[in-house]
Every structure is written in C-alpha cells, then in structure tokens.
Amino acid sequence: MACLVSAFAVALYGMAQHAIPFACSPLTGNEDLSAKMVTGINDFLIQETERRTSHRASHWQRDFSSAAAFNRSVSAQRTELKKLLGVADERAAPALQIATRNNNLAPYTIIEKGYSVSAVRWTVMNNLSAEGILIVPAKKVKARAIIIPDADIEPEAFAGMLKGADTGSALVLALAKSGVEILIPVLINRDYTYSGNPSLDRQTQQPHREWIYRQAYEIGRHIIGYELQKIFAGIDWLEKRNKEDGNNTIAIAGYGEGGMLALYAAALDTRITVSLVSGYFNAREQLWEEPIYRNVFGLLNTFGDAELAVMSWPRRLIVEHAKVSTVTHQNAGIAPGKIVSPSLSTAEAEYRRAVALIPSQNRMSFIKPDQHFFSAQTFVALAKAMNVPFLPGNTYHSPATRLSVDWVSIPQRQERQVREMTQCIQQELSVCERTRNRDFWQTLKGSPEEQAAVKEQQRERFRNVLGKLPIPSVPFNTRARVYQETEKWTSYEITLDVFGTEVFAWGILTVPKDIRQGEKRPVVVCQHGLEGLPFDVVNTDSTQKNYQVYKGFATRLAERGYITFAPHNPYRGEDKFRVIQRKANPIGLTLFSVIISQHQRIVEWLQQLSFADAEKIAFYGISYGGKTAMRVPAVIKGYYLSICSADFNEWVRKVSTTERSFSYVFTGEYDMPEWDLGHTFNYAEMTALIAPRPFMVERGYFDGVGADEWVSYEFAKAQRYYDLHGLDTLIAIEHFAGPHSINGKATFEFLDKHLKKQPGTKF
C-alpha cells in the first residue's frame, strides 16, 4: 500500500510539473528557504572576504628606494584611507588652552617633582575640540608624544592620578620625567549616559561610540575619523612647539582603542617619527564580529593591520602584544559586537606578513611582555626610538596629590565631548545636500545625449556607493513547483541561482489563466517589507498576519490581469540578516549589493518567459521593499517602472538626525546607515536615476516612518526634474488617510496607465 501511495504521489507531481509553462527542474523539500538564503549569503560573504583580501597586493606599488619615494608610492592609499575613515574636514589653526577657572573646563594643574600635569583643551575644527591632560617635564624637553588610552580609561587614570585608579602605567610619568612632553586625549567612552536626546525624551543604551558612529556613517564621517582629527590637531600643536625649541621627534602610543588610533595615525601622518601599538594589532578578517563603531566601509579590500603597519615605513613602529579587557555589546537595541585580547598566533602571523612586505631596512619590532600593557621592555624600546634616556621607576602620584573624580569633573568632560561631536555631525548633516547638488544635479546639463552619458556615469557611481558585485552569469537552474491554483490564476514557487547555489533568488510567480496564445503580459514585481515573506504579499485572507499591511496586492494585481512575481529579499531573521551588512561593509559591499544581484537575475529570467512582456516589468515595493524600489530600479534598467510605498523620505536625515523621534539613531535597526549616502545620493537623486521611466510614491498620512513635510520636500526635487525634462505625466504621488500599508488605488491606476496598451481596458 505504501508503495502504491508513493507511486500515485509521484504521478501527480509529474502531472503538476508538466503543467508548469516554463523550463524548470522540480523544487522539492520543505526547508525554510528564507533562512537558507540568509545563511547562504553569509557564507558567500566570508568567501568573498577571503577572495578580496587575497588580492590586496594588486592595490599597491610600493617604492622602498627612499622615504620620499615611498611616501609618493603610497599617497593614493593614504588618500583612500582618509576617505574611508571620514578624515575629511579642514582643521583649525593649532591652539591649546590650559584649564583655568574661567574657561569652562575642570581646572587643575599639579606640580610634582620632575613634571607638571594640567587639564587642557585644544581646537580641532571650528565646531569641535579635544580635551585631555598635558604632562610637561621639569627638565628640558627632548621629545614630544601623544599617548592614547583605551576608550574607557580616563587620561588621569592612565597617568595614575585618580584615587583608587592605579590602572594606568607608571611608565607614562617616568617617560615625562625623562624629558618627554606628553599629551593624553580623552576618547569617547562606551558608557551610554549621553546616547540620546533629552529634549525628545529619547534615550538609548547604545555605547557613546556607537551613538556617534550611527549618526556619522551616513554622511561619510566616522568616530575613528573624528578622534584621528583630534590627534592630528594635537600633533599640529606639538609640531609648533617643536619648531620653537628645535626638537623634531613626535611619538604616538596607544592601548586598546588607543592602539587602533595610533596604528591609523602612524599610517596617515608622516610627522609621527615613532609609534607604539599595544593590545590591538591583529588579523582583521573577523572585523564584522567587533563592535560596529570599528566598522570601516571597504577597509579590507586594501588594508589589513599589516598594510597599515608598512605605511609607517621607514619610521619606527613597535607592536606590543598585550591583553585588553573583554568588551561585549549585546543589549537590545544596540549592535552586537565583542572585543577580546588579540590571539598571539594571529597577531604574530599578521606581523610576519607586514615584515614580509618590506624588502629591507625593517623598522618594526614585536614585543610579547609577560605583564600588562606598556611594559618596561616596551617603554625602553619606545624611549630608545625617540633618542631619550629613559629613567624608569616608581613615579605614581603620592596619595596626597591624587585627584578625586568630582574635582576632575570627568562626567561633565565626557558629556561635553559627546554632545560636541554630535553637534558637529548634525551640522554636517544640514549642509551635505550642497555636495549632492554640486556632484549630481549640476552635472546633469547639456544635450540629451550628454545628459544620458552623465546619467550612466552617475548610475555606476551609485552602484559603487552601494557596493558592486559582478553581474550574475551562471545558468538560472530554475526550480519550481505549483504553489496555489484558482479558476483565475496559478502560482508557482520559484528559485534561481545567482552566485552558485549559495546565493539564490526565491519567489512566487502568479500567472493569470486568461493569457492568450502568443500574448505577452506586463509583469509587476511585488516586494515585501522587513521580516516579510513572499507568501505575505500574495495572501488574500484578511484574518491572516500581515494582511493589513500588504492586502494581498500581488494577487489583486494578478486578478487584474498582470503577471506578478513576489520575490524574497533577505532582510529577515533580525540580527541574523543584519550580520550580512556587517560582513559586507568591510569589503565595500552592503545588503543591497546582494539584493541588486538577485533582482538582476529575476529581471533577466522574467524577460525570457514566453508569456511575459520583457519591456514592461514594473516594481512595486513597500517599507523595506520601498527602499528596494528606490535603489534597485535606479541601477537595473530592466525595470520599466517603480512604485515606492511607505518608505519615500528625506532618507539621509531620517537615518542620521537626532532631532526627530522616528530617526533610525533611536532604533535597533543598526543596518540602516549606508556609507556616505549623505554626500552622494538621497531619494531625489535615486529618482533621477530611475527617470525617464515612470515613478510613483504611495504615502499614508498616518505612517510613522517619516513626516509628510520631509516626504513632500524630497518628492518636490524629484518632480522638478521630471517636469523640467518633459516627463511630468510619468511621476505621481498619492497621499491617503491610512497607516504604513498598501493602499492599492492610485498606484493600481498608475500601473494601468503605463503598462496597459489601452488604459481603462483589461489588456
């Protein structure tokens, strides 16, 4: 009996396969294709990281014949690195203030035998300053240094000055007694006290470093870049001091997060003559596992820690392998990430890789102390490299002269630094539109032919901003099965290969039954939103979950005679899909790099269907699918029309502003920032890339994703472009009295108008 039932089932399945009106293999099994897709993309990105990092050598043509020749040979990489880190703003003239009772700093100067310590602030840019302490030796200054603590260590603690805070190294003060003037900056720490906007009564648990990172990333700035600017401004001031007394040595040393900054600074600034990196140097291929505030877009394509180390040649670099305190970020609403002590084996391997890149005159050393960071062995090597006679010894402050936390006013200083950096970012956010006007809108001039050529250049530029993958070229390897059938239509579950079998496209194709022999019908690709599935947009059961959002719009359109395809986009699984963005960013890719490739495949497949009109394939997406409606058709010209529902916005501001409660800086959606979109492409610019194809926005008045004023402002710029180019009948917006949902009225009419040969008729 079991054999008979099995044979009957196979026979029925064969009949169903025979009824499928396109070439395919059977789609079998009951696995979760959404989860499989997310897993496959994650695996693909690990392989892509390995592939890209193995080709780093192609980005370099180093010339070690002299220091000048070397600096010329790596100048392009220094320019690239500055851009990736957001070191983009002009610094102010060097100026440093010693704290007094009248300058709004926590004032103190302590004079000890052999040195003095003062609270200081120095100018970085017109709207950004740095704070820290300055240690001045009593004897003649022989060299100058910036020493950078880990993010959660205050400068006073680093120098052993706080009661009960002997976490710093006594050797910092010993170095000062030996004749080194030392500047120790405050870093933005990992607390979250000031990660919010009190005026909106909105507070987050994001570490301060993530709070700054999230705002800055969208506009091409970075907390790493801002802190490097503080260091470079400190070097500006120290260099001025050197010129006054005839010195020429400027050293930099850092531990933990400070070690990261020291490594970047030494790679970028040739005024640094010797550098020490402690508790940071390592292989970086697992950068996606570290805290998000260390995420640097495209870094790993060109730079690992070895490449950064070599950039300091022929200057002296000391790598100290030291333990760091474990940092774990895993609270709700923040990006998960972890800092652990570098593995000795991987750190040594990365160091050996750096040494192998230098043909001769290696000026690097690797130290493995048996004690914690900034060991005597390390500081002896540092002092020797600075040509300073070193006098180690017990130089901690006596208890009588140590500071209390209240006296130093450390919380107020950290608040000033966080608020000031936030203000700096928000000011840049308010003016980055000027750059878009210059680099995008002002280029669209000349004859239609000239403008078309410029548009293609801008399209390629946009694709590179999102992160470009090769156009898929493997066979479709179409697999399909019947999903549902009614008297009006039949739907099929489809998968297509994109990059091998790991990255694939999946969706539901719905085909009306009244298509005549030889007829070719328009296709509407109907895209779900965040955490959605293809089933959600075809479901017409009003009692089912998500119906009130999607209202079965793919099926409703099929019942109007359209072929519809409901693809799956991989933004499902909460942090599981957000890891895609984390893995993609360090190699210059994004989640949309993959989605674009999937849709390229979908469009090509739809175009070859015998019953589909290859020239009339429209896109209609809601929410995260609305984000797709802006980005994918702007790149893929095979989409004839695009409708953005429940997403069109002044996108850059929505991602970065701290002044609106619906901003993504207050949510757990840490995947939203896209590197430097603020200076390149907002939604109006994306719409211009869609033109001259039809474009429409569907906007509910009660949709909390944005403000109507913002939507109208951004749409007005897009409409102006269409109007001035004689395309006024091809753009539209519908406002309706509803929430975050498909309305399906004016948008359906828009589809009929532009896809049907005779509007008002069936087909």
Secondary structure, DSSP 8 states (H G I E B T S, - for coil): -HHHHHHHHHHHHHHHHHH-SS--EE------HHHHHHHHHHHHHHHHHHHHHTTGGGG-----S-HHHHHHHTHHHHHHHHHHHT--S------EEE--TTTTS---EEEETTEEEEEEEEEEETTEEEEEEEEEESS---EEEEEE--TTS-HHHHTT-BTT-TTS-HHHHHHHHTTEEEEEE----S--TTSEEGGGTEE----HHHHHHHHHHTTT--HHHHHHHHHHHHHHHHHHHHHHHT---EEEEEETHHHHHHHHHHHH-TT--EEEEES-----TTGGGS-GGG--TTHHHH--HHHHHHTTTTSEEEEE------EEE-STTS--EEE----HHHHHHHHHHHHHT--S---EEEE--SSSSS-HHHHHHHHHHTT-----S-----GGG-B-HHHHTHHHHHHHHHHHHHHHHHHHHHHHHHHHHHHTGGG--SSHHHHHHHHHHHHHHHHHHH-------S----EEEEEEE-SSEEEEEEEEEEETTTEEEEEEEEEETT--TT--EEEEEEE--TT--HHHHH---TTSTTHHHHTTHHHHHHHTT-EEEEE--S--STHHHHHHHHHHGGGT--HHHHHHHHHHHHHHHHHT-TTEEEEEEEEEEETHHHHHHHHHHHH-TT--EEEEES--S-HHHHHH-SSSTTSGGGSS-TT---TTGGGT--HHHHHHHHTTS-EEEEEETT-TTS-HHHHHHHHHHHHHHHHHTT-GGGEEEEEES--SS---SHHHHHHHHHHSSSTTS--
